[in-house]
Amino acid sequence: MDKQTEIEAAVLRRLLKHLDDNKTVQNIDLMNLAGFCRNCLSKWYMAEAENQGVEVSYDEAREYVYGEPYEAWKVKHQPKATAEQLAAFDAKSQSEK
């Protein structure tokens, strides 16, 4: 592995740790502010694994990103989205069309 790849891998691990340390930051807030969330990272992980010839299911990718099965994480850390969060998400979605 070259230094660039090592650095990129370390940055991903740091991002995942940061997200894990800040579970109160909800996926909908990430989507509204940054245009991606933990589920997006999971999809990107799964897609890149496929590009590398490695089969990783969406559930496996989510478990990697969330640090536990998604459904367990969701029950523990994901409250129902507020009306304000949903309105912001809908507005962002409409503006991207």
Biopython code that builds the backbone (N, CA, C, O; Angstrom):
import numpy as np
from Bio.PDB.StructureBuilder import StructureBuilder

atoms = [
    (1, "MET", "N", (0.849, -1.167, 0.000)),
    (1, "MET", "CA", (0.000, 0.000, 0.000)),
    (1, "MET", "C", (0.904, 1.243, 0.000)),
    (1, "MET", "O", (1.836, 1.341, 0.798)),
    (2, "ASP", "N", (0.619, 2.177, -0.895)),
    (2, "ASP", "CA", (1.436, 3.387, -0.935)),
    (2, "ASP", "C", (0.958, 4.391, 0.121)),
    (2, "ASP", "O", (-0.116, 4.233, 0.701)),
    (3, "LYS", "N", (1.760, 5.408, 0.356)),
    (3, "LYS", "CA", (1.457, 6.395, 1.400)),
    (3, "LYS", "C", (0.118, 7.088, 1.157)),
    (3, "LYS", "O", (-0.636, 7.310, 2.104)),
    (4, "GLN", "N", (-0.188, 7.431, -0.085)),
    (4, "GLN", "CA", (-1.458, 8.103, -0.385)),
    (4, "GLN", "C", (-2.635, 7.233, 0.051)),
    (4, "GLN", "O", (-3.578, 7.722, 0.674)),
    (5, "THR", "N", (-2.576, 5.952, -0.276)),
    (5, "THR", "CA", (-3.650, 5.032, 0.103)),
    (5, "THR", "C", (-3.723, 4.884, 1.619)),
    (5, "THR", "O", (-4.816, 4.837, 2.183)),
    (6, "GLU", "N", (-2.574, 4.811, 2.284)),
    (6, "GLU", "CA", (-2.553, 4.727, 3.748)),
    (6, "GLU", "C", (-3.197, 5.957, 4.375)),
    (6, "GLU", "O", (-3.961, 5.847, 5.334)),
    (7, "ILE", "N", (-2.883, 7.125, 3.829)),
    (7, "ILE", "CA", (-3.456, 8.365, 4.341)),
    (7, "ILE", "C", (-4.971, 8.376, 4.127)),
    (7, "ILE", "O", (-5.730, 8.715, 5.035)),
    (8, "GLU", "N", (-5.399, 8.009, 2.936)),
    (8, "GLU", "CA", (-6.833, 7.987, 2.640)),
    (8, "GLU", "C", (-7.567, 7.007, 3.547)),
    (8, "GLU", "O", (-8.655, 7.314, 4.034)),
    (9, "ALA", "N", (-6.991, 5.840, 3.779)),
    (9, "ALA", "CA", (-7.606, 4.853, 4.667)),
    (9, "ALA", "C", (-7.701, 5.392, 6.097)),
    (9, "ALA", "O", (-8.714, 5.203, 6.770)),
    (10, "ALA", "N", (-6.651, 6.058, 6.552)),
    (10, "ALA", "CA", (-6.651, 6.630, 7.900)),
    (10, "ALA", "C", (-7.704, 7.731, 8.020)),
    (10, "ALA", "O", (-8.359, 7.857, 9.055)),
    (11, "VAL", "N", (-7.864, 8.519, 6.973)),
    (11, "VAL", "CA", (-8.873, 9.581, 6.992)),
    (11, "VAL", "C", (-10.276, 8.976, 7.082)),
    (11, "VAL", "O", (-11.115, 9.475, 7.832)),
    (12, "LEU", "N", (-10.539, 7.909, 6.328)),
    (12, "LEU", "CA", (-11.848, 7.251, 6.409)),
    (12, "LEU", "C", (-12.083, 6.715, 7.813)),
    (12, "LEU", "O", (-13.163, 6.898, 8.374)),
    (13, "ARG", "N", (-11.082, 6.056, 8.384)),
    (13, "ARG", "CA", (-11.239, 5.538, 9.746)),
    (13, "ARG", "C", (-11.516, 6.675, 10.726)),
    (13, "ARG", "O", (-12.334, 6.533, 11.635)),
    (14, "ARG", "N", (-10.832, 7.802, 10.538)),
    (14, "ARG", "CA", (-11.042, 8.956, 11.419)),
    (14, "ARG", "C", (-12.454, 9.527, 11.246)),
    (14, "ARG", "O", (-13.098, 9.887, 12.231)),
    (15, "LEU", "N", (-12.936, 9.611, 10.010)),
    (15, "LEU", "CA", (-14.295, 10.083, 9.752)),
    (15, "LEU", "C", (-15.318, 9.166, 10.414)),
    (15, "LEU", "O", (-16.250, 9.641, 11.063)),
    (16, "LEU", "N", (-15.150, 7.854, 10.254)),
    (16, "LEU", "CA", (-16.078, 6.910, 10.858)),
    (16, "LEU", "C", (-16.049, 7.013, 12.384)),
    (16, "LEU", "O", (-17.097, 6.936, 13.026)),
    (17, "LYS", "N", (-14.871, 7.186, 12.967)),
    (17, "LYS", "CA", (-14.779, 7.354, 14.421)),
    (17, "LYS", "C", (-15.466, 8.643, 14.851)),
    (17, "LYS", "O", (-16.176, 8.667, 15.856)),
    (18, "HIS", "N", (-15.257, 9.711, 14.093)),
    (18, "HIS", "CA", (-15.896, 10.986, 14.411)),
    (18, "HIS", "C", (-17.418, 10.838, 14.384)),
    (18, "HIS", "O", (-18.105, 11.315, 15.287)),
    (19, "LEU", "N", (-17.940, 10.182, 13.359)),
    (19, "LEU", "CA", (-19.384, 9.951, 13.288)),
    (19, "LEU", "C", (-19.849, 9.076, 14.446)),
    (19, "LEU", "O", (-20.915, 9.313, 15.014)),
    (20, "ASP", "N", (-19.056, 8.068, 14.800)),
    (20, "ASP", "CA", (-19.417, 7.192, 15.912)),
    (20, "ASP", "C", (-19.396, 7.946, 17.233)),
    (20, "ASP", "O", (-20.231, 7.699, 18.103)),
    (21, "ASP", "N", (-18.453, 8.856, 17.387)),
    (21, "ASP", "CA", (-18.362, 9.651, 18.611)),
    (21, "ASP", "C", (-19.453, 10.717, 18.691)),
    (21, "ASP", "O", (-19.686, 11.290, 19.755)),
    (22, "ASN", "N", (-20.117, 10.981, 17.578)),
    (22, "ASN", "CA", (-21.144, 12.026, 17.509)),
    (22, "ASN", "C", (-22.455, 11.453, 16.988)),
    (22, "ASN", "O", (-23.002, 11.915, 15.987)),
    (23, "LYS", "N", (-22.946, 10.438, 17.689)),
    (23, "LYS", "CA", (-24.167, 9.755, 17.265)),
    (23, "LYS", "C", (-25.383, 10.670, 17.262)),
    (23, "LYS", "O", (-26.367, 10.385, 16.578)),
    (24, "THR", "N", (-25.331, 11.761, 18.012)),
    (24, "THR", "CA", (-26.472, 12.676, 18.034)),
    (24, "THR", "C", (-26.631, 13.424, 16.713)),
    (24, "THR", "O", (-27.693, 13.984, 16.442)),
    (25, "VAL", "N", (-25.585, 13.437, 15.892)),
    (25, "VAL", "CA", (-25.699, 14.027, 14.560)),
    (25, "VAL", "C", (-26.474, 13.032, 13.707)),
    (25, "VAL", "O", (-25.994, 11.941, 13.398)),
    (26, "GLN", "N", (-27.662, 13.430, 13.342)),
    (26, "GLN", "CA", (-28.555, 12.530, 12.631)),
    (26, "GLN", "C", (-28.256, 12.512, 11.134)),
    (26, "GLN", "O", (-27.754, 13.487, 10.576)),
    (27, "ASN", "N", (-28.573, 11.392, 10.500)),
    (27, "ASN", "CA", (-28.353, 11.252, 9.060)),
    (27, "ASN", "C", (-29.082, 12.341, 8.278)),
    (27, "ASN", "O", (-28.539, 12.876, 7.311)),
    (28, "ILE", "N", (-30.295, 12.671, 8.683)),
    (28, "ILE", "CA", (-31.051, 13.686, 7.946)),
    (28, "ILE", "C", (-30.353, 15.040, 8.037)),
    (28, "ILE", "O", (-30.378, 15.812, 7.078)),
    (29, "ASP", "N", (-29.727, 15.340, 9.181)),
    (29, "ASP", "CA", (-28.969, 16.586, 9.317)),
    (29, "ASP", "C", (-27.747, 16.569, 8.405)),
    (29, "ASP", "O", (-27.433, 17.570, 7.760)),
    (30, "LEU", "N", (-27.061, 15.429, 8.353)),
    (30, "LEU", "CA", (-25.917, 15.304, 7.446)),
    (30, "LEU", "C", (-26.354, 15.503, 5.997)),
    (30, "LEU", "O", (-25.683, 16.198, 5.234)),
    (31, "MET", "N", (-27.473, 14.895, 5.621)),
    (31, "MET", "CA", (-27.978, 15.042, 4.254)),
    (31, "MET", "C", (-28.324, 16.499, 3.970)),
    (31, "MET", "O", (-28.000, 17.023, 2.904)),
    (32, "ASN", "N", (-28.982, 17.151, 4.926)),
    (32, "ASN", "CA", (-29.391, 18.538, 4.722)),
    (32, "ASN", "C", (-28.196, 19.476, 4.618)),
    (32, "ASN", "O", (-28.219, 20.428, 3.838)),
    (33, "LEU", "N", (-27.165, 19.215, 5.390)),
    (33, "LEU", "CA", (-26.009, 20.109, 5.415)),
    (33, "LEU", "C", (-24.927, 19.747, 4.399)),
    (33, "LEU", "O", (-24.339, 20.624, 3.765)),
    (34, "ALA", "N", (-24.673, 18.456, 4.252)),
    (34, "ALA", "CA", (-23.520, 18.031, 3.458)),
    (34, "ALA", "C", (-23.876, 17.232, 2.207)),
    (34, "ALA", "O", (-23.025, 17.007, 1.346)),
    (35, "GLY", "N", (-25.131, 16.804, 2.108)),
    (35, "GLY", "CA", (-25.527, 16.045, 0.928)),
    (35, "GLY", "C", (-25.116, 14.584, 0.951)),
    (35, "GLY", "O", (-25.191, 13.903, -0.071)),
    (36, "PHE", "N", (-24.677, 14.089, 2.118)),
    (36, "PHE", "CA", (-24.378, 12.667, 2.280)),
    (36, "PHE", "C", (-24.589, 12.304, 3.745)),
    (36, "PHE", "O", (-24.646, 13.174, 4.614)),
    (37, "CYS", "N", (-24.704, 11.007, 4.000)),
    (37, "CYS", "CA", (-24.894, 10.542, 5.368)),
    (37, "CYS", "C", (-24.192, 9.193, 5.544)),
    (37, "CYS", "O", (-23.484, 8.724, 4.653)),
    (38, "ARG", "N", (-24.399, 8.595, 6.684)),
    (38, "ARG", "CA", (-23.782, 7.291, 6.963)),
    (38, "ARG", "C", (-24.228, 6.241, 5.950)),
    (38, "ARG", "O", (-23.431, 5.393, 5.547)),
    (39, "ASN", "N", (-25.494, 6.289, 5.537)),
    (39, "ASN", "CA", (-25.979, 5.324, 4.549)),
    (39, "ASN", "C", (-25.289, 5.534, 3.202)),
    (39, "ASN", "O", (-24.996, 4.569, 2.496)),
    (40, "CYS", "N", (-25.029, 6.792, 2.846)),
    (40, "CYS", "CA", (-24.284, 7.066, 1.613)),
    (40, "CYS", "C", (-22.887, 6.456, 1.696)),
    (40, "CYS", "O", (-22.424, 5.818, 0.750)),
    (41, "LEU", "N", (-22.221, 6.656, 2.828)),
    (41, "LEU", "CA", (-20.893, 6.057, 3.014)),
    (41, "LEU", "C", (-20.964, 4.539, 2.849)),
    (41, "LEU", "O", (-20.077, 3.929, 2.253)),
    (42, "SER", "N", (-22.022, 3.941, 3.381)),
    (42, "SER", "CA", (-22.199, 2.489, 3.258)),
    (42, "SER", "C", (-22.335, 2.083, 1.800)),
    (42, "SER", "O", (-21.740, 1.097, 1.365)),
    (43, "LYS", "N", (-23.113, 2.842, 1.050)),
    (43, "LYS", "CA", (-23.298, 2.544, -0.378)),
    (43, "LYS", "C", (-21.995, 2.731, -1.142)),
    (43, "LYS", "O", (-21.674, 1.935, -2.024)),
    (44, "TRP", "N", (-21.246, 3.772, -0.813)),
    (44, "TRP", "CA", (-19.960, 3.998, -1.471)),
    (44, "TRP", "C", (-18.988, 2.873, -1.149)),
    (44, "TRP", "O", (-18.243, 2.418, -2.017)),
    (45, "TYR", "N", (-18.999, 2.428, 0.101)),
    (45, "TYR", "CA", (-18.126, 1.323, 0.526)),
    (45, "TYR", "C", (-18.472, 0.060, -0.264)),
    (45, "TYR", "O", (-17.587, -0.622, -0.780)),
    (46, "MET", "N", (-19.754, -0.238, -0.351)),
    (46, "MET", "CA", (-20.220, -1.425, -1.063)),
    (46, "MET", "C", (-19.845, -1.340, -2.546)),
    (46, "MET", "O", (-19.389, -2.321, -3.133)),
    (47, "ALA", "N", (-20.039, -0.161, -3.147)),
    (47, "ALA", "CA", (-19.725, 0.009, -4.568)),
    (47, "ALA", "C", (-18.224, -0.142, -4.822)),
    (47, "ALA", "O", (-17.818, -0.772, -5.799)),
    (48, "GLU", "N", (-17.412, 0.430, -3.953)),
    (48, "GLU", "CA", (-15.963, 0.314, -4.156)),
    (48, "GLU", "C", (-15.489, -1.116, -3.940)),
    (48, "GLU", "O", (-14.589, -1.587, -4.635)),
    (49, "ALA", "N", (-16.095, -1.809, -2.975)),
    (49, "ALA", "CA", (-15.757, -3.225, -2.787)),
    (49, "ALA", "C", (-16.047, -3.996, -4.069)),
    (49, "ALA", "O", (-15.240, -4.814, -4.508)),
    (50, "GLU", "N", (-17.200, -3.730, -4.661)),
    (50, "GLU", "CA", (-17.561, -4.395, -5.917)),
    (50, "GLU", "C", (-16.550, -4.059, -7.012)),
    (50, "GLU", "O", (-16.151, -4.936, -7.777)),
    (51, "ASN", "N", (-16.135, -2.790, -7.090)),
    (51, "ASN", "CA", (-15.120, -2.394, -8.080)),
    (51, "ASN", "C", (-13.809, -3.146, -7.883)),
    (51, "ASN", "O", (-13.062, -3.370, -8.835)),
    (52, "GLN", "N", (-13.537, -3.533, -6.639)),
    (52, "GLN", "CA", (-12.304, -4.256, -6.311)),
    (52, "GLN", "C", (-12.499, -5.777, -6.382)),
    (52, "GLN", "O", (-11.590, -6.543, -6.061)),
    (53, "GLY", "N", (-13.699, -6.203, -6.808)),
    (53, "GLY", "CA", (-13.967, -7.626, -6.939)),
    (53, "GLY", "C", (-14.306, -8.325, -5.639)),
    (53, "GLY", "O", (-14.167, -9.543, -5.523)),
    (54, "VAL", "N", (-14.757, -7.542, -4.650)),
    (54, "VAL", "CA", (-15.122, -8.096, -3.345)),
    (54, "VAL", "C", (-16.617, -7.894, -3.153)),
    (54, "VAL", "O", (-17.123, -6.780, -3.286)),
    (55, "GLU", "N", (-17.324, -8.981, -2.838)),
    (55, "GLU", "CA", (-18.764, -8.875, -2.621)),
    (55, "GLU", "C", (-19.036, -8.482, -1.175)),
    (55, "GLU", "O", (-18.677, -9.207, -0.246)),
    (56, "VAL", "N", (-19.670, -7.334, -0.994)),
    (56, "VAL", "CA", (-20.075, -6.838, 0.314)),
    (56, "VAL", "C", (-21.533, -6.435, 0.197)),
    (56, "VAL", "O", (-21.888, -5.627, -0.662)),
    (57, "SER", "N", (-22.375, -6.987, 1.048)),
    (57, "SER", "CA", (-23.789, -6.623, 1.007)),
    (57, "SER", "C", (-23.990, -5.244, 1.630)),
    (57, "SER", "O", (-23.122, -4.738, 2.341)),
    (58, "TYR", "N", (-25.137, -4.649, 1.354)),
    (58, "TYR", "CA", (-25.467, -3.350, 1.938)),
    (58, "TYR", "C", (-25.499, -3.446, 3.463)),
    (58, "TYR", "O", (-25.015, -2.548, 4.153)),
    (59, "ASP", "N", (-26.066, -4.533, 3.990)),
    (59, "ASP", "CA", (-26.095, -4.717, 5.448)),
    (59, "ASP", "C", (-24.682, -4.810, 6.026)),
    (59, "ASP", "O", (-24.403, -4.242, 7.082)),
    (60, "GLU", "N", (-23.788, -5.529, 5.334)),
    (60, "GLU", "CA", (-22.397, -5.624, 5.799)),
    (60, "GLU", "C", (-21.705, -4.265, 5.744)),
    (60, "GLU", "O", (-20.962, -3.905, 6.657)),
    (61, "ALA", "N", (-21.945, -3.523, 4.690)),
    (61, "ALA", "CA", (-21.346, -2.190, 4.565)),
    (61, "ALA", "C", (-21.872, -1.263, 5.654)),
    (61, "ALA", "O", (-21.111, -0.499, 6.246)),
    (62, "ARG", "N", (-23.164, -1.331, 5.913)),
    (62, "ARG", "CA", (-23.743, -0.512, 6.983)),
    (62, "ARG", "C", (-23.144, -0.883, 8.334)),
    (62, "ARG", "O", (-22.832, -0.006, 9.139)),
    (63, "GLU", "N", (-22.985, -2.165, 8.579)),
    (63, "GLU", "CA", (-22.402, -2.581, 9.859)),
    (63, "GLU", "C", (-20.979, -2.050, 9.997)),
    (63, "GLU", "O", (-20.563, -1.670, 11.091)),
    (64, "TYR", "N", (-20.239, -2.022, 8.911)),
    (64, "TYR", "CA", (-18.885, -1.465, 8.942)),
    (64, "TYR", "C", (-18.941, 0.025, 9.292)),
    (64, "TYR", "O", (-18.194, 0.489, 10.154)),
    (65, "VAL", "N", (-19.814, 0.762, 8.634)),
    (65, "VAL", "CA", (-19.898, 2.212, 8.845)),
    (65, "VAL", "C", (-20.474, 2.542, 10.216)),
    (65, "VAL", "O", (-19.957, 3.420, 10.907)),
    (66, "TYR", "N", (-21.522, 1.859, 10.612)),
    (66, "TYR", "CA", (-22.200, 2.154, 11.883)),
    (66, "TYR", "C", (-21.516, 1.514, 13.092)),
    (66, "TYR", "O", (-21.735, 1.942, 14.225)),
    (67, "GLY", "N", (-20.700, 0.503, 12.860)),
    (67, "GLY", "CA", (-20.026, -0.169, 13.965)),
    (67, "GLY", "C", (-20.885, -1.217, 14.649)),
    (67, "GLY", "O", (-20.478, -1.801, 15.653)),
    (68, "GLU", "N", (-22.052, -1.452, 14.119)),
    (68, "GLU", "CA", (-22.992, -2.467, 14.619)),
    (68, "GLU", "C", (-24.097, -2.605, 13.574)),
    (68, "GLU", "O", (-24.189, -1.777, 12.668)),
    (69, "PRO", "N", (-24.933, -3.629, 13.682)),
    (69, "PRO", "CA", (-26.020, -3.745, 12.706)),
    (69, "PRO", "C", (-26.870, -2.468, 12.689)),
    (69, "PRO", "O", (-27.169, -1.893, 13.736)),
    (70, "TYR", "N", (-27.249, -2.041, 11.489)),
    (70, "TYR", "CA", (-27.962, -0.781, 11.319)),
    (70, "TYR", "C", (-29.234, -0.718, 12.164)),
    (70, "TYR", "O", (-29.493, 0.285, 12.829)),
    (71, "GLU", "N", (-30.014, -1.775, 12.136)),
    (71, "GLU", "CA", (-31.283, -1.751, 12.881)),
    (71, "GLU", "C", (-31.047, -1.526, 14.371)),
    (71, "GLU", "O", (-31.825, -0.819, 15.011)),
    (72, "ALA", "N", (-29.997, -2.109, 14.934)),
    (72, "ALA", "CA", (-29.675, -1.899, 16.353)),
    (72, "ALA", "C", (-29.252, -0.453, 16.580)),
    (72, "ALA", "O", (-29.682, 0.173, 17.550)),
    (73, "TRP", "N", (-28.418, 0.082, 15.698)),
    (73, "TRP", "CA", (-27.975, 1.474, 15.816)),
    (73, "TRP", "C", (-29.172, 2.413, 15.744)),
    (73, "TRP", "O", (-29.296, 3.350, 16.533)),
    (74, "LYS", "N", (-30.048, 2.143, 14.784)),
    (74, "LYS", "CA", (-31.218, 2.994, 14.556)),
    (74, "LYS", "C", (-32.106, 3.056, 15.804)),
    (74, "LYS", "O", (-32.557, 4.134, 16.189)),
    (75, "VAL", "N", (-32.353, 1.923, 16.426)),
    (75, "VAL", "CA", (-33.185, 1.882, 17.632)),
    (75, "VAL", "C", (-32.540, 2.688, 18.757)),
    (75, "VAL", "O", (-33.229, 3.402, 19.485)),
    (76, "LYS", "N", (-31.230, 2.575, 18.900)),
    (76, "LYS", "CA", (-30.523, 3.247, 20.000)),
    (76, "LYS", "C", (-30.290, 4.733, 19.769)),
    (76, "LYS", "O", (-30.303, 5.516, 20.719)),
    (77, "HIS", "N", (-30.075, 5.134, 18.506)),
    (77, "HIS", "CA", (-29.534, 6.472, 18.265)),
    (77, "HIS", "C", (-30.300, 7.358, 17.290)),
    (77, "HIS", "O", (-29.949, 8.526, 17.123)),
    (78, "GLN", "N", (-31.332, 6.836, 16.644)),
    (78, "GLN", "CA", (-32.000, 7.631, 15.615)),
    (78, "GLN", "C", (-33.444, 7.939, 15.990)),
    (78, "GLN", "O", (-34.332, 7.114, 15.779)),
    (79, "PRO", "N", (-33.682, 9.136, 16.552)),
    (79, "PRO", "CA", (-35.065, 9.515, 16.845)),
    (79, "PRO", "C", (-35.815, 9.841, 15.557)),
    (79, "PRO", "O", (-35.211, 10.017, 14.499)),
    (80, "LYS", "N", (-37.106, 9.917, 15.661)),
    (80, "LYS", "CA", (-37.929, 10.285, 14.512)),
    (80, "LYS", "C", (-37.540, 11.694, 14.067)),
    (80, "LYS", "O", (-37.332, 12.580, 14.896)),
    (81, "ALA", "N", (-37.444, 11.891, 12.760)),
    (81, "ALA", "CA", (-37.079, 13.206, 12.214)),
    (81, "ALA", "C", (-38.150, 14.230, 12.585)),
    (81, "ALA", "O", (-39.343, 13.929, 12.613)),
    (82, "THR", "N", (-37.692, 15.434, 12.865)),
    (82, "THR", "CA", (-38.627, 16.512, 13.202)),
    (82, "THR", "C", (-39.251, 17.070, 11.926)),
    (82, "THR", "O", (-38.770, 16.814, 10.823)),
    (83, "ALA", "N", (-40.313, 17.824, 12.090)),
    (83, "ALA", "CA", (-40.960, 18.467, 10.948)),
    (83, "ALA", "C", (-39.976, 19.410, 10.248)),
    (83, "ALA", "O", (-39.972, 19.510, 9.021)),
    (84, "GLU", "N", (-39.144, 20.100, 11.034)),
    (84, "GLU", "CA", (-38.168, 21.027, 10.462)),
    (84, "GLU", "C", (-37.117, 20.277, 9.638)),
    (84, "GLU", "O", (-36.748, 20.717, 8.549)),
    (85, "GLN", "N", (-36.640, 19.153, 10.156)),
    (85, "GLN", "CA", (-35.650, 18.359, 9.424)),
    (85, "GLN", "C", (-36.237, 17.849, 8.111)),
    (85, "GLN", "O", (-35.588, 17.906, 7.066)),
    (86, "LEU", "N", (-37.460, 17.356, 8.173)),
    (86, "LEU", "CA", (-38.109, 16.834, 6.970)),
    (86, "LEU", "C", (-38.359, 17.941, 5.953)),
    (86, "LEU", "O", (-38.175, 17.735, 4.753)),
    (87, "ALA", "N", (-38.777, 19.120, 6.425)),
    (87, "ALA", "CA", (-39.012, 20.247, 5.512)),
    (87, "ALA", "C", (-37.709, 20.657, 4.831)),
    (87, "ALA", "O", (-37.692, 20.909, 3.626)),
    (88, "ALA", "N", (-36.621, 20.725, 5.592)),
    (88, "ALA", "CA", (-35.321, 21.075, 5.012)),
    (88, "ALA", "C", (-34.888, 20.029, 3.997)),
    (88, "ALA", "O", (-34.359, 20.372, 2.941)),
    (89, "PHE", "N", (-35.108, 18.753, 4.308)),
    (89, "PHE", "CA", (-34.752, 17.670, 3.391)),
    (89, "PHE", "C", (-35.567, 17.771, 2.108)),
    (89, "PHE", "O", (-35.027, 17.641, 1.009)),
    (90, "ASP", "N", (-36.864, 18.002, 2.253)),
    (90, "ASP", "CA", (-37.731, 18.130, 1.074)),
    (90, "ASP", "C", (-37.327, 19.328, 0.221)),
    (90, "ASP", "O", (-37.302, 19.239, -1.007)),
    (91, "ALA", "N", (-37.012, 20.444, 0.868)),
    (91, "ALA", "CA", (-36.601, 21.644, 0.130)),
    (91, "ALA", "C", (-35.308, 21.387, -0.630)),
    (91, "ALA", "O", (-35.172, 21.787, -1.786)),
    (92, "LYS", "N", (-34.361, 20.720, 0.017)),
    (92, "LYS", "CA", (-33.080, 20.407, -0.636)),
    (92, "LYS", "C", (-33.318, 19.456, -1.811)),
    (92, "LYS", "O", (-32.735, 19.628, -2.882)),
    (93, "SER", "N", (-34.161, 18.471, -1.610)),
    (93, "SER", "CA", (-34.466, 17.506, -2.680)),
    (93, "SER", "C", (-35.097, 18.196, -3.876)),
    (93, "SER", "O", (-34.759, 17.894, -5.020)),
    (94, "GLN", "N", (-36.017, 19.128, -3.615)),
    (94, "GLN", "CA", (-36.684, 19.843, -4.695)),
    (94, "GLN", "C", (-35.709, 20.750, -5.456)),
    (94, "GLN", "O", (-35.804, 20.889, -6.676)),
    (95, "SER", "N", (-34.782, 21.360, -4.733)),
    (95, "SER", "CA", (-33.840, 22.274, -5.384)),
    (95, "SER", "C", (-32.827, 21.534, -6.248)),
    (95, "SER", "O", (-32.230, 22.128, -7.145)),
    (96, "GLU", "N", (-32.628, 20.249, -5.989)),
    (96, "GLU", "CA", (-31.674, 19.452, -6.759)),
    (96, "GLU", "C", (-32.278, 18.872, -8.029)),
    (96, "GLU", "O", (-31.563, 18.299, -8.850)),
    (97, "LYS", "N", (-33.580, 19.016, -8.197)),
    (97, "LYS", "CA", (-34.234, 18.454, -9.395)),
    (97, "LYS", "C", (-34.122, 19.365, -10.572)),
    (97, "LYS", "O", (-34.617, 19.042, -11.652)),
]
sb = StructureBuilder()
sb.init_structure("model")
sb.init_model(0)
sb.init_chain("A")
sb.init_seg("    ")
for serial, (resi, resn, name, xyz) in enumerate(atoms, 1):
    if name == "N":
        sb.init_residue(resn, " ", resi, " ")
    sb.init_atom(name, np.array(xyz, "f"), 0.0, 1.0, " ", f" {name:<3s}", serial, name[0])
structure = sb.get_structure()
